[in-house]
Amino acid sequence: MKKGQNTVEFIIVLLFFMIVTIVLITSYLKIFPSEITKVKEHTACSQAETLAIQLLEFPGNSTNWDTSGNLNELGLTTGTKREINYDKIQSAKSSGYYNITTDAKLTIPFRMSYSAYAINLTNDSVPTSLPDNYNARVFLVREPNSLIIYAGSNNATAELSMKFFFPEATVTTKDCSTGALEIGDTNTTVTKTNGDEVELIWATTQGDLDCINLTMNSPSQIVFIKRLSFINSALGKTFPVYLNNQTKLQDEFGSSGYRDKDKSFCELERVGLIIDEEAIPAKFKVISWR
């Protein structure tokens, strides 16, 4: 009788132990993937922070920049924190510096982008003639009391979406003598408390050229860019937006490869200046992943 009771007790204890083990394993399996994801995200954010400091706060190895040699310290500033040398970005893109190697062994995948959020008004010269053969692009011509916007292409369709804010100004929109808008292209002006907001939604087709003149009754010293997009959604391609001096108001460079949802990535945003022929306020994004 005692032996039988011991056997039953042993079976009960064994079953209890098995149930507890199964519950713990199940809970562990549920928690473990999320913890792995958190570790990867933390690593990606540490990398992104390192890259943001390296790219946006330091000038890098000037000798390597000048000779386009084996760049071992990539920094984009003029020497002043968050003043980004425009020529360095173009050099990095053309030279193929897609990995950061602050020493000979460290390689970190990344992408960096910037987008201007404001421009000043100046005395740009209005082009006497437009090129006959040009890729899809937008360029802005600035005058002391107006902003002239051209958009078009000879070889690709693209959708333009822009929104500007003109502080302490009333804006009048007028089609240019060349490059008039088509049916379906829209311009909307909304009067705010402290100025006018102008939104442009245009569709450019092959051989199309659109142009509009935004004239201010009392010129603003600065125009804020609230949205700036010129893309072909079907191709997933973004086309450039230039100032008339050929400075791009948006750009991106970095590691190639497809970043899908299964990869843990981290994106950091900073503000600073693009330094080319002038200082352009811009938002910078640095993305890194594991």
VEXDREN-2710 file (C-alpha; in Angstrom, 1 decimal):
% VEXDREN-2710
k/r/px/py/pz
1/MET/0.0/0.0/0.0
2/LYS/2.8/2.3/0.9
3/LYS/4.6/1.4/-2.3
4/GLY/1.6/2.2/-4.4
5/GLN/1.1/5.5/-2.6
6/ASN/4.7/6.5/-3.3
7/THR/4.3/5.6/-7.0
8/VAL/1.2/7.9/-7.2
9/GLU/2.9/10.7/-5.4
10/PHE/5.9/10.3/-7.7
11/ILE/3.7/10.4/-10.8
12/ILE/1.9/13.6/-9.5
13/VAL/5.2/15.3/-8.8
14/LEU/6.5/14.3/-12.2
15/LEU/3.4/15.6/-13.9
16/PHE/3.6/18.9/-12.0
17/PHE/7.3/19.2/-12.9
18/MET/6.5/18.6/-16.5
19/ILE/3.7/21.2/-16.6
20/VAL/5.9/23.8/-14.9
21/THR/8.7/23.1/-17.4
22/ILE/6.3/23.3/-20.4
23/VAL/4.9/26.6/-19.1
24/LEU/8.4/28.0/-18.5
25/ILE/9.6/26.9/-21.9
26/THR/6.5/28.3/-23.7
27/SER/6.9/31.7/-21.8
28/TYR/10.6/31.7/-22.7
29/LEU/10.0/31.1/-26.4
30/LYS/7.4/33.9/-26.4
31/ILE/9.8/36.3/-24.7
32/PHE/13.1/35.3/-26.3
33/PRO/12.4/36.5/-29.9
34/SER/11.2/39.9/-28.6
35/GLU/14.3/40.2/-26.4
36/ILE/16.5/39.4/-29.4
37/THR/14.7/42.1/-31.4
38/LYS/15.3/44.6/-28.7
39/VAL/19.0/43.7/-28.6
40/LYS/19.2/44.2/-32.4
41/GLU/17.3/47.5/-32.2
42/HIS/19.6/48.7/-29.4
43/THR/22.6/47.8/-31.4
44/ALA/21.3/49.5/-34.5
45/CYS/20.5/52.7/-32.5
46/SER/24.0/52.7/-31.0
47/GLN/25.4/52.4/-34.5
48/ALA/23.1/55.2/-35.8
49/GLU/24.2/57.4/-32.9
50/THR/27.9/56.7/-33.6
51/LEU/27.3/57.5/-37.3
52/ALA/25.4/60.7/-36.6
53/ILE/28.3/62.0/-34.5
54/GLN/30.9/60.9/-37.0
55/LEU/29.1/62.3/-40.0
56/LEU/27.5/65.4/-38.6
57/GLU/30.1/66.6/-36.1
58/PHE/33.5/65.9/-37.6
59/PRO/35.3/66.9/-40.9
60/GLY/36.9/63.5/-41.4
61/ASN/40.4/62.9/-42.8
62/SER/41.0/65.9/-45.1
63/THR/43.9/64.3/-46.9
64/ASN/41.8/61.4/-47.9
65/TRP/39.0/63.7/-49.1
66/ASP/41.5/65.7/-51.2
67/THR/43.1/62.7/-52.8
68/SER/40.0/60.5/-53.0
69/GLY/42.2/57.8/-51.5
70/ASN/41.5/55.1/-49.0
71/LEU/39.2/57.1/-46.7
72/ASN/39.5/55.8/-43.2
73/GLU/37.5/58.5/-41.4
74/LEU/34.4/59.8/-43.0
75/GLY/33.1/63.1/-41.7
76/LEU/31.0/65.6/-43.6
77/THR/31.3/68.9/-41.8
78/THR/33.2/72.1/-42.7
79/GLY/34.9/71.8/-39.3
80/THR/31.9/73.3/-37.5
81/LYS/29.4/70.9/-35.9
82/ARG/26.4/70.2/-38.1
83/GLU/27.6/72.5/-40.9
84/ILE/27.7/70.0/-43.7
85/ASN/30.0/70.5/-46.7
86/TYR/27.8/69.9/-49.8
87/ASP/30.8/69.0/-51.9
88/LYS/31.8/66.2/-49.4
89/ILE/28.3/64.6/-49.8
90/GLN/28.7/64.7/-53.6
91/SER/32.3/63.3/-53.3
92/ALA/31.1/60.5/-51.0
93/LYS/28.4/59.5/-53.5
94/SER/30.6/59.6/-56.5
95/SER/33.6/57.8/-54.8
96/GLY/31.4/55.0/-53.4
97/TYR/32.2/55.5/-49.7
98/TYR/29.3/53.3/-48.6
99/ASN/30.7/52.0/-45.4
100/ILE/32.1/53.8/-42.4
101/THR/35.6/52.4/-41.5
102/THR/36.8/54.6/-38.6
103/ASP/39.4/51.9/-38.2
104/ALA/40.5/49.1/-40.6
105/LYS/38.1/46.6/-39.1
106/LEU/34.8/48.4/-38.4
107/THR/32.1/48.3/-41.1
108/ILE/28.6/49.6/-40.3
109/PRO/25.8/49.6/-42.9
110/PHE/24.0/53.0/-43.1
111/ARG/22.1/55.5/-45.2
112/MET/22.1/59.2/-44.7
113/SER/19.7/61.7/-46.2
114/TYR/18.9/65.3/-45.9
115/SER/16.0/67.6/-46.9
116/ALA/16.0/71.4/-46.8
117/TYR/13.3/72.9/-44.7
118/ALA/13.9/76.6/-45.6
119/ILE/15.4/78.8/-48.3
120/ASN/16.2/82.5/-48.4
121/LEU/15.2/84.9/-51.1
122/THR/18.0/86.2/-53.3
123/ASN/18.8/87.5/-56.8
124/ASP/18.9/84.4/-58.9
125/SER/19.1/84.9/-62.6
126/VAL/16.1/83.6/-64.5
127/PRO/17.2/81.3/-67.3
128/THR/16.8/82.9/-70.7
129/SER/16.1/79.4/-72.2
130/LEU/15.5/76.0/-70.7
131/PRO/17.4/72.9/-71.8
132/ASP/15.9/70.9/-74.6
133/ASN/16.8/67.6/-73.2
134/TYR/16.7/67.1/-69.4
135/ASN/15.9/64.4/-66.9
136/ALA/13.0/64.7/-64.5
137/ARG/13.8/67.6/-62.1
138/VAL/12.5/70.6/-60.3
139/PHE/14.4/73.8/-59.9
140/LEU/13.6/77.0/-57.9
141/VAL/14.6/80.4/-59.1
142/ARG/14.5/83.1/-56.4
143/GLU/14.0/86.8/-56.7
144/PRO/13.7/89.4/-53.9
145/ASN/9.9/89.3/-54.1
146/SER/9.0/86.0/-55.8
147/LEU/9.8/82.3/-56.0
148/ILE/9.6/80.8/-59.5
149/ILE/9.2/77.0/-59.7
150/TYR/9.9/74.9/-62.8
151/ALA/9.2/71.2/-63.0
152/GLY/9.3/68.8/-66.0
153/SER/11.0/66.0/-67.8
154/ASN/11.6/64.6/-71.3
155/ASN/12.0/61.0/-70.3
156/ALA/9.9/60.1/-67.3
157/THR/6.6/60.9/-65.6
158/ALA/6.7/62.3/-62.1
159/GLU/4.4/63.7/-59.4
160/LEU/5.3/66.9/-57.7
161/SER/4.0/67.7/-54.2
162/MET/5.2/70.8/-52.5
163/LYS/4.0/73.0/-49.6
164/PHE/5.6/76.4/-48.7
165/PHE/5.0/78.8/-46.0
166/PHE/5.7/82.5/-46.6
167/PRO/5.9/84.3/-43.2
168/GLU/4.2/87.7/-42.9
169/ALA/3.4/87.8/-46.7
170/THR/0.4/87.6/-49.0
171/VAL/1.2/85.5/-52.1
172/THR/-0.2/85.8/-55.6
173/THR/0.2/82.8/-58.0
174/LYS/0.6/83.3/-61.7
175/ASP/1.5/80.9/-64.5
176/CYS/4.8/81.6/-66.3
177/SER/4.7/82.6/-70.0
178/THR/6.5/79.3/-70.7
179/GLY/5.6/76.0/-69.1
180/ALA/1.9/76.7/-68.2
181/LEU/0.1/74.2/-66.0
182/GLU/-2.3/71.6/-67.3
183/ILE/-5.8/70.5/-66.3
184/GLY/-5.4/68.5/-63.1
185/ASP/-2.4/70.4/-61.8
186/THR/-3.5/72.4/-58.7
187/ASN/-2.2/75.3/-56.7
188/THR/-3.9/76.1/-53.3
189/THR/-3.2/79.2/-51.2
190/VAL/-4.4/79.2/-47.6
191/THR/-4.1/82.4/-45.5
192/LYS/-2.7/81.7/-42.0
193/THR/-2.4/84.0/-39.0
194/ASN/1.3/84.8/-39.8
195/GLY/1.5/84.4/-43.5
196/ASP/0.3/82.4/-46.6
197/GLU/0.7/78.7/-47.2
198/VAL/0.9/77.5/-50.8
199/GLU/0.5/73.9/-51.9
200/LEU/1.4/72.7/-55.4
201/ILE/0.2/69.3/-56.7
202/TRP/1.4/68.7/-60.3
203/ALA/1.7/65.7/-62.6
204/THR/4.4/66.0/-65.2
205/THR/4.5/63.7/-68.2
206/GLN/7.2/63.1/-70.8
207/GLY/7.9/66.3/-72.6
208/ASP/6.0/68.3/-70.1
209/LEU/7.2/71.5/-68.4
210/ASP/5.3/73.4/-65.7
211/CYS/6.1/76.7/-64.3
212/ILE/4.5/79.1/-61.7
213/ASN/5.5/82.4/-60.2
214/LEU/4.7/82.9/-56.5
215/THR/4.8/86.7/-55.9
216/MET/4.8/88.3/-52.4
217/ASN/3.3/91.7/-51.6
218/SER/5.8/92.1/-48.7
219/PRO/8.9/89.9/-49.3
220/SER/9.8/87.4/-46.6
221/GLN/13.5/87.0/-45.7
222/ILE/13.0/83.2/-45.6
223/VAL/10.5/80.7/-47.1
224/PHE/9.8/77.5/-45.2
225/ILE/9.5/74.2/-47.0
226/LYS/6.8/72.1/-45.3
227/ARG/6.8/69.3/-47.9
228/LEU/9.0/68.6/-50.9
229/SER/8.5/65.5/-53.1
230/PHE/9.0/64.8/-56.8
231/ILE/8.6/61.0/-57.4
232/ASN/7.5/58.3/-59.8
233/SER/5.5/56.0/-57.4
234/ALA/5.3/53.1/-59.9
235/LEU/9.1/53.1/-60.4
236/GLY/9.8/53.9/-56.7
237/LYS/12.2/56.6/-57.9
238/THR/12.8/60.1/-56.4
239/PHE/13.9/62.9/-58.7
240/PRO/16.0/65.9/-57.6
241/VAL/14.8/69.4/-56.6
242/TYR/17.4/72.1/-57.2
243/LEU/18.0/75.7/-56.4
244/ASN/18.9/77.5/-59.6
245/ASN/22.6/77.3/-58.6
246/GLN/22.3/73.5/-58.9
247/THR/22.4/72.7/-55.2
248/LYS/20.1/69.8/-54.4
249/LEU/17.5/70.4/-51.8
250/GLN/17.3/66.7/-51.0
251/ASP/19.8/63.9/-51.3
252/GLU/20.7/60.5/-50.0
253/PHE/23.7/58.2/-50.0
254/GLY/25.0/55.1/-48.1
255/SER/25.1/51.4/-48.1
256/SER/23.3/49.5/-50.9
257/GLY/20.9/46.6/-50.3
258/TYR/17.3/46.2/-49.4
259/ARG/16.2/47.0/-45.9
260/ASP/13.1/44.9/-45.2
261/LYS/10.8/44.7/-42.2
262/ASP/12.7/41.7/-40.8
263/LYS/15.8/43.7/-40.2
264/SER/16.1/45.8/-37.0
265/PHE/17.0/49.3/-37.9
266/CYS/17.1/52.7/-36.2
267/GLU/16.7/56.2/-37.6
268/LEU/17.9/59.4/-35.9
269/GLU/17.1/62.9/-37.0
270/ARG/19.2/66.0/-36.5
271/VAL/19.0/69.6/-37.8
272/GLY/21.9/71.6/-39.3
273/LEU/23.0/73.5/-42.4
274/ILE/24.0/72.4/-45.9
275/ILE/27.0/74.7/-46.9
276/ASP/27.4/75.2/-50.6
277/GLU/27.2/78.7/-52.2
278/GLU/25.0/79.6/-49.2
279/ALA/23.8/78.1/-45.9
280/ILE/20.6/76.1/-46.3
281/PRO/18.7/74.9/-43.1
282/ALA/18.1/71.1/-43.4
283/LYS/17.0/68.0/-41.5
284/PHE/19.4/65.1/-41.6
285/LYS/18.4/61.5/-41.1
286/VAL/20.9/58.7/-40.3
287/ILE/19.7/55.1/-40.5
288/SER/21.6/52.0/-39.5
289/TRP/20.5/48.4/-39.2
290/ARG/21.5/44.9/-38.1
END
